[in-house]
């Protein structure tokens, strides 16, 4: 038996549902298997978890160091937890486009644990995409073209003061003056956990290939994005209160759908420190 302490049910496209584990209390043997499943599937989904703020933080600490988000509003009293909130009267949502978090950092975050507190009666799903499967489906010619290419990523145009996203989000994002990060990463990385080759560019934060202009880069980047968002590499998660998704930023993209106008959606997100990534 590959997994003896947890039940793993892979989802089409990317990810796996995990059952047979209470995330507020589990033994080290289960933790070893959860880490193995995380490396294998890129995003893990859990239903019916009872996690108050302290238990959510304790869960994250069993995995690694918590990365305190610079831009999100924290849950009152818990700086470790970012509030991902859309009120009924607000029109823009957080994360409403394909992206991977923190690619603008020199050492991008490992991933995030997003826990559903309040969800709309319909809508508000999150899409996930499999960046390793997308790489593996490229032609040998395209893979050869991408080998050795590096791309420039930035936070400035998204979280900086003059960005339209920051303006739309007024009140829910802050600290625009801290949007000073730029980083250069290989376009194809060797995933630090799985060892699989993985595409590491995303529409939100990637600006251009190193040594190329943005105009020169855009056709090839757009072609990669169109390929990566193909339906067969994606999974659409329908949330319920108590659902937790834990994604790996180095293996997946995600996209929060904004199709529940007039309803409230509240999620708690804890992000974990990662490390340098390399080809
Ligand atoms: C995010 O991009 O972190 C938010 C995802 C979501 O709310 O589903």
Boltz pocket constraint, residues with backbone or C-beta under 6 A from the ligand:
constraints:
  - pocket:
      binder: B
      contacts: [[A, 84], [A, 94], [A, 95], [A, 96], [A, 114], [A, 124], [A, 125], [A, 126], [A, 254], [A, 255], [A, 256], [A, 257], [A, 267], [A, 269]]
      max_distance: 6.0
